[in-house]
């Protein structure tokens, strides 16, 4: 209040009130501002300008809290005189893959290891009608468990024993699927191996391998053109042994090559068709069953983990090319040096924190001491998990030092096939299963049955406090809000989007 002793007066102006009506005061303010701009008395706020390629740096500059005025992105130079209409800025992006819940998706060979994982991924992306085929039907308890859990979630799962290697079997399969709804996608994952050098292969070996590949794909192609011409996806699983070759798998390479030609022929006439050349697949499938190790080098490649395969599928299904490939090169996986991994980890964290020179940082300073906020912490956590297979809690990340990060970089330089969870004592423990793999714990309901539900909170049973009603997020259910409600000391009710709403 000492300012008022200097004979200074303060006036508060409600600018929004001036513009409510066309008053004389408004006209006078407009005149004064215009005169001030012309005379230079009114100056624009100071602005820090970043180019369109410096979006990340701009947001980090805002997060640092050091800027004055406005932070502006410059998209293009202003034209002194408009000669032509500005063109629309085109940004290249790969859309996320989603399935139509009203359509049916057929998985040939869907009861295998990869097939069950793919079916679960399709369900996570919106599919509600799945047809799995296998000539032998359900044989294991795990297959029964998966199907039972899906049905408990409200998914319509049908198991067919139709033999797609025969024309009648392929037509029968699509006819059965069409009874559930419009067929939206066909995925052929079936495979049989008869490996041997070419001089030791017999005609029967070629026929056995080609039946689920060439014959089944050809029959599905013919049947789908008749029964479901509006197909969204026609995907076959090929092998890198076809693209790069592999001694002892000439019959398998031939079968996959023929499937790829069928997909090319489909695309040439405007029909969907994609063949994905997979390298060795880890976690499930033939490699794990025959060799039993995720570190086995097959044809210069390492088994690709299932979470990586499903993430790759998301991108590959949006590509326009008929033949695609995905593999993990063994030399790339195992060739990183200790110092390279260490520097990569330190630089990644330093970049998120906005630190340009690591040499000026004390090895004993924690990330919290360096100004890490919650957004930076979330980004660091995601980077450590995605790029370095390190799973740390939020509290552990806050107490991390660059010295500790250097140690973790040394530990993580050796090839790993599973994520490593490191606690505050430096003890490594196996992590929880990937979210992209089959999990049935805490699965949210796909279609809620109740419009209003009470969400558990910290409120006392006899509390008199006014409850809060929360509207569901875009998923239509309030299960994602349980963690938030658990921290609030008031009654909370959630509004959900039911089928009848």
HUHUZI-V776725 format. One record per residue. RES is the residue in one small letter. SS is DSSP state (2 for helix, 1 for strand, 0 for the rest). OMEGA is omega in radians with two decimals (none if undefined). D_LAST is the distance of its C-alpha to the last C-alpha in Angstrom with 1 decimal. Layout:
[[RES SS OMEGA D_LAST] [RES SS OMEGA D_LAST]]
This chain:
[[x 0 -3.12 58.1] [x 2 -3.13 61.4] [x 2 -3.11 60.3] [x 2 3.10 60.8] [x 2 3.13 64.4] [x 2 -3.14 65.0] [x 0 3.11 64.4] [x 0 3.10 61.0] [x 0 3.14 58.2] [x 0 -3.14 54.5] [x 0 3.06 52.3] [x 0 -3.09 48.5] [x 0 3.06 47.1] [x 0 -3.08 43.5] [x 2 -3.12 43.2] [x 2 3.12 39.8] [x 2 3.14 41.4] [x 2 -3.04 44.2] [x 0 3.12 41.8] [x 0 3.13 39.9] [x 0 -3.12 42.6] [x 0 -3.06 45.5] [x 0 3.09 48.1] [x 2 3.13 51.6] [x 2 3.12 50.6] [x 2 -3.14 48.1] [x 2 -3.14 50.7] [x 2 3.11 53.2] [x 2 3.12 50.9] [x 2 -3.14 50.2] [x 2 -3.13 53.9] [x 2 3.13 54.8] [x 2 3.13 52.3] [x 2 3.10 53.5] [x 2 3.13 57.1] [x 2 3.10 56.4] [x 2 -3.13 54.9] [x 2 -3.11 57.9] [x 2 -3.12 60.4] [x 0 3.13 58.7] [x 0 3.10 58.1] [x 0 -3.09 54.3] [x 0 3.07 53.5] [x 0 3.09 50.2] [x 0 3.08 48.7] [x 0 -3.08 50.2] [x 1 3.00 48.1] [x 1 -3.00 48.3] [x 1 3.03 47.6] [x 1 3.10 46.4] [x 1 -3.10 46.2] [x 0 3.13 43.2] [x 0 -3.10 44.3] [x 0 -3.11 44.4] [x 2 -3.12 40.7] [x 2 3.13 41.0] [x 2 -3.14 44.2] [x 2 3.14 42.7] [x 2 3.11 39.8] [x 2 3.11 42.3] [x 2 3.08 44.6] [x 2 -3.12 41.9] [x 2 -3.14 41.1] [x 0 3.13 44.8] [x 0 -3.09 44.8] [x 0 -3.04 48.1] [x 0 3.06 47.2] [x 0 -3.12 48.3] [x 0 -3.04 46.5] [x 1 3.00 44.1] [x 1 -2.97 43.4] [x 1 3.01 43.2] [x 1 3.13 42.5] [x 1 -3.10 44.9] [x 0 3.11 43.5] [x 0 3.11 46.5] [x 0 3.10 49.7] [x 0 3.11 49.6] [x 0 3.11 51.6] [x 0 3.10 54.3] [x 0 -3.11 53.8] [x 0 3.12 50.8] [x 0 3.13 52.3] [x 0 3.11 49.3] [x 0 3.14 45.5] [x 0 3.14 44.2] [x 0 3.12 42.5] [x 0 3.11 39.1] [x 0 -3.11 39.3] [x 0 3.12 38.3] [x 0 3.14 37.1] [x 0 -3.13 37.3] [x 0 3.09 34.3] [x 0 -3.12 33.0] [x 0 3.10 29.3] [x 0 -3.10 27.3] [x 0 3.06 26.7] [x 0 3.12 23.2] [x 0 3.12 22.5] [x 0 -3.11 20.2] [x 0 -3.14 17.8] [x 0 -3.08 18.3] [x 0 -3.10 22.0] [x 1 3.14 24.7] [x 1 -3.07 27.2] [x 1 3.09 30.7] [x 1 3.09 32.9] [x 1 -3.00 36.5] [x 0 -3.03 38.2] [x 0 3.12 34.8] [x 0 3.06 36.1] [x 0 -3.10 38.6] [x 2 3.13 38.4] [x 2 -3.11 37.1] [x 2 3.12 34.8] [x 2 3.10 32.9] [x 2 3.12 32.5] [x 2 3.11 31.4] [x 2 3.12 28.8] [x 2 3.12 27.4] [x 2 3.10 27.5] [x 2 3.12 25.6] [x 2 3.10 22.9] [x 2 3.14 22.7] [x 0 2.98 22.5] [x 0 -3.11 19.4] [x 0 3.11 21.1] [x 0 -3.12 19.6] [x 1 -3.05 22.4] [x 1 3.03 25.9] [x 1 3.12 29.2] [x 1 -3.14 32.2] [x 1 3.04 35.7] [x 0 -3.10 38.9] [x 0 -3.13 42.0] [x 0 3.14 42.6] [x 0 -3.12 39.1] [x 0 -3.09 37.9] [x 0 -3.03 41.0] [x 0 3.10 40.1] [x 2 3.13 38.2] [x 2 3.08 36.5] [x 2 3.10 35.0] [x 2 -3.12 33.8] [x 2 -3.12 32.3] [x 2 -3.09 30.3] [x 2 3.14 29.0] [x 2 -3.14 28.1] [x 2 3.13 26.2] [x 2 3.14 24.2] [x 2 3.07 23.3] [x 2 3.10 22.2] [x 0 3.14 19.9] [x 0 3.13 18.3] [x 0 3.10 20.5] [x 1 -3.10 22.2] [x 1 3.12 25.9] [x 1 3.09 28.8] [x 1 -3.11 32.4] [x 1 3.08 34.9] [x 0 3.13 38.7] [x 0 -3.12 39.3] [x 0 -3.10 42.3] [x 0 3.09 41.5] [x 0 3.08 45.2] [x 0 -3.10 45.8] [x 2 3.14 44.5] [x 2 3.14 43.2] [x 2 3.12 41.4] [x 2 3.11 39.5] [x 2 3.12 38.6] [x 2 -3.12 37.5] [x 2 -3.11 35.3] [x 2 3.09 33.4] [x 2 3.10 33.2] [x 2 -3.13 31.6] [x 2 -3.11 29.1] [x 2 3.10 28.3] [x 0 3.11 27.1] [x 0 -3.09 24.1] [x 0 3.11 23.3] [x 0 3.13 25.0] [x 1 -3.11 27.4] [x 1 -3.11 26.7] [x 1 3.07 29.5] [x 1 3.13 32.7] [x 1 3.12 34.4] [x 1 3.14 37.9] [x 0 -3.02 38.9] [x 0 3.12 41.6] [x 0 3.03 45.0] [x 0 -3.12 48.3] [x 0 2.97 51.3] [x 0 -3.01 55.0] [x 0 3.05 56.7] [x 0 3.04 60.4] [x 0 -2.94 62.8] [x 2 -3.14 63.1] [x 2 -3.14 66.5] [x 2 -3.13 65.2] [x 0 3.11 62.1] [x 0 3.10 62.4] [x 2 3.13 60.8] [x 2 3.11 58.7] [x 2 3.11 57.4] [x 2 -3.11 56.3] [x 2 -3.12 54.6] [x 2 -3.12 52.8] [x 2 -3.05 51.3] [x 2 -3.09 50.5] [x 2 -3.11 48.7] [x 2 -3.11 45.3] [x 2 -3.04 45.7] [x 2 -3.05 47.4] [x 2 -3.11 47.0] [x 2 -3.14 43.4] [x 2 3.13 42.4] [x 2 -3.14 44.5] [x 2 3.10 43.0] [x 2 3.09 39.4] [x 2 -3.12 40.3] [x 2 -3.09 41.7] [x 2 -3.11 38.9] [x 2 3.12 36.1] [x 2 -3.13 37.8] [x 2 -2.99 37.7] [x 2 -3.10 34.4] [x 0 -3.11 32.1] [x 0 -3.12 33.7] [x 0 -3.10 30.4] [x 0 3.08 30.6] [x 0 -3.09 29.4] [x 1 2.96 31.5] [x 1 -2.97 34.8] [x 1 3.05 36.2] [x 1 3.13 39.3] [x 1 3.10 40.7] [x 1 -3.09 44.3] [x 1 3.09 46.8] [x 2 3.07 48.9] [x 2 3.06 51.9] [x 2 -3.09 51.4] [x 2 -3.09 51.4] [x 0 -3.10 54.1] [x 0 3.13 55.8] [x 0 -3.13 56.6] [x 0 -3.14 59.8] [x 0 -3.14 59.2] [x 0 3.14 55.9] [x 2 3.11 57.2] [x 2 3.12 55.5] [x 2 3.09 52.2] [x 2 3.10 52.6] [x 2 -3.11 53.5] [x 2 3.14 50.4] [x 2 3.12 48.1] [x 2 3.12 50.0] [x 2 3.10 49.5] [x 2 3.14 45.7] [x 2 3.12 45.8] [x 2 3.10 47.8] [x 2 3.12 45.2] [x 2 3.09 42.5] [x 2 3.12 44.8] [x 2 3.12 45.4] [x 2 -3.13 41.7] [x 2 -3.13 41.2] [x 2 3.13 44.2] [x 0 3.05 42.6] [x 0 3.12 39.2] [x 0 3.11 37.4] [x 0 3.11 35.7] [x 0 -3.14 38.1] [x 1 3.06 38.8] [x 1 -3.10 41.3] [x 1 3.09 41.1] [x 1 3.11 44.4] [x 1 2.91 43.7] [x 0 3.09 46.5] [x 0 -3.13 46.8] [x 1 3.12 43.5] [x 0 3.07 43.5] [x 0 -3.11 41.7] [x 0 2.99 41.1] [x 0 -2.98 42.7] [x 2 -3.09 46.2] [x 2 -3.12 47.9] [x 2 -3.12 46.8] [x 2 -3.08 47.8] [x 2 -3.07 51.2] [x 0 3.00 52.2] [x 0 -3.09 49.9] [x 0 3.09 50.0] [x 0 3.14 47.8] [x 0 -3.11 51.0] [x 0 3.09 52.6] [x 1 -3.13 53.8] [x 1 3.12 53.3] [x 0 -3.14 54.9] [x 0 3.14 54.9] [x 1 3.03 51.3] [x 1 3.08 49.5] [x 0 3.11 46.5] [x 1 -3.08 43.3] [x 0 -3.02 40.9] [x 2 3.12 37.6] [x 2 3.10 35.5] [x 2 3.13 37.7] [x 2 -3.10 37.3] [x 2 3.07 33.5] [x 2 3.10 33.6] [x 2 3.11 36.1] [x 2 -3.13 34.0] [x 2 -3.14 31.3] [x 2 -3.05 34.0] [x 2 -3.12 35.9] [x 0 3.12 33.1] [x 0 -3.11 32.9] [x 0 -3.12 36.7] [x 0 -3.02 38.2] [x 0 -3.11 41.3] [x 0 -3.11 41.9] [x 1 -3.12 43.7] [x 1 -3.10 42.6] [x 1 3.08 44.0] [x 1 -3.13 43.1] [x 0 3.05 45.7] [x 1 -3.12 47.1] [x 1 -3.08 50.8] [x 2 -3.09 52.8] [x 2 3.09 55.3] [x 2 -3.08 52.6] [x 2 -3.00 51.1] [x 2 -3.02 54.4] [x 0 -3.09 56.4] [x 0 3.13 55.2] [x 0 3.13 57.9] [x 2 -3.08 57.6] [x 2 -3.14 58.3] [x 2 3.14 55.8] [x 2 -3.13 52.9] [x 2 -3.14 54.0] [x 2 3.14 54.3] [x 2 3.13 50.9] [x 2 -3.12 49.2] [x 2 -3.11 51.0] [x 2 3.14 50.5] [x 2 3.13 46.8] [x 2 3.14 46.4] [x 2 3.13 48.9] [x 2 3.12 47.1] [x 2 -3.12 43.8] [x 2 -3.14 45.8] [x 0 3.13 47.7] [x 0 -3.07 51.1] [x 0 -3.09 53.5] [x 0 -3.13 56.5] [x 2 -3.08 56.1] [x 2 -3.12 59.9] [x 2 -3.08 59.4] [x 0 3.03 56.9] [x 0 -3.13 58.2] [x 0 -3.09 57.2] [x 0 3.14 56.5] [x 0 3.09 53.9] [x 1 3.12 50.4] [x 0 3.09 47.5] [x 0 3.11 46.3] [x 0 -3.11 49.8] [x 0 3.05 49.4] [x 0 3.13 46.4] [x 0 3.07 43.5] [x 0 -3.06 40.2] [x 2 3.14 36.8] [x 2 3.09 35.9] [x 2 3.13 39.3] [x 2 3.12 38.9] [x 2 3.13 35.7] [x 2 3.10 37.4] [x 2 3.13 40.5] [x 2 -3.14 38.6] [x 2 -3.14 36.8] [x 2 3.14 40.2] [x 2 -3.12 42.0] [x 2 -3.04 39.6] [x 2 -3.00 39.2] [x 2 -3.03 42.8] [x 2 3.09 44.9] [x 0 3.11 43.1] [x 1 -3.11 43.4] [x 1 -3.12 40.6] [x 0 3.07 41.1] [x 0 -3.13 39.2] [x 2 3.14 38.6] [x 2 3.12 41.5] [x 2 3.12 43.8] [x 2 3.13 43.2] [x 2 -3.10 44.1] [x 0 3.12 47.4] [x 0 3.00 48.3] [x 1 3.11 51.6] [x 2 3.04 53.0] [x 2 3.11 55.6] [x 2 3.09 52.9] [x 2 3.10 51.1] [x 2 3.09 54.4] [x 2 3.12 54.8] [x 2 3.09 51.3] [x 2 3.09 52.2] [x 2 -3.13 55.3] [x 2 -3.06 53.5] [x 0 -3.09 50.8] [x 0 3.13 53.4] [x 0 -3.10 53.9] [x 0 3.09 51.7] [x 0 3.14 48.7] [x 0 3.07 46.2] [x 0 3.10 43.7] [x 0 -3.11 42.3] [x 1 3.09 44.4] [x 1 -3.09 43.2] [x 1 -3.14 45.8] [x 0 -3.07 45.8] [x 0 3.11 47.8] [x 0 -3.14 50.9] [x 0 -3.12 50.8] [x 0 -3.14 49.9] [x 1 3.10 48.1] [x 1 3.13 45.5] [x 1 -3.13 43.2] [x 0 3.02 39.7] [x 0 -3.11 36.4] [x 0 3.13 35.2] [x 0 -3.13 33.8] [x 0 -3.13 30.0] [x 0 3.11 30.3] [x 0 -3.02 31.9] [x 0 3.07 30.4] [x 0 -3.13 29.1] [x 0 3.09 27.1] [x 0 3.07 27.5] [x 0 3.12 24.5] [x 0 3.13 22.3] [x 0 3.13 18.7] [x 0 -3.11 16.0] [x 0 3.13 14.7] [x 0 -3.08 11.2] [x 0 3.14 10.4] [x 0 -3.12 10.1] [x 0 -3.14 9.8] [x 0 -3.11 7.7] [x 1 3.11 11.2] [x 1 3.08 14.3] [x 1 -3.14 17.8] [x 1 -3.13 19.5] [x 0 3.12 23.2] [x 0 -3.13 25.5] [x 0 -3.10 29.2] [x 0 3.07 28.5] [x 0 -3.03 30.9] [x 0 -3.07 29.5] [x 0 -3.09 31.1] [x 0 3.13 30.4] [x 0 -3.04 30.1] [x 0 -3.13 28.5] [x 0 -3.12 25.5] [x 0 3.08 22.4] [x 1 3.07 20.5] [x 1 -3.10 16.8] [x 1 3.09 16.0] [x 1 -3.09 13.1] [x 0 2.98 12.5] [x 0 -3.00 14.8] [x 0 -3.14 14.4] [x 0 3.13 14.0] [x 0 3.13 10.5] [x 0 -3.07 12.4] [x 0 -3.10 14.9] [x 2 -3.14 17.8] [x 2 -3.09 19.7] [x 2 -3.09 20.0] [x 2 -3.12 21.8] [x 2 3.09 25.2] [x 2 -3.11 24.7] [x 2 -3.10 23.6] [x 0 -3.12 26.6] [x 0 -3.06 29.0] [x 0 -3.08 27.7] [x 0 -3.12 29.4] [x 0 3.11 26.6] [x 0 -3.10 23.6] [x 1 3.08 20.4] [x 1 -3.13 16.8] [x 1 3.08 14.1] [x 1 -3.07 10.5] [x 0 3.14 8.6] [x 0 3.13 5.9] [x 0 -3.12 5.1] [x 0 -3.10 5.6] [x 0 -3.06 3.8] [x 0 none 0.0]]
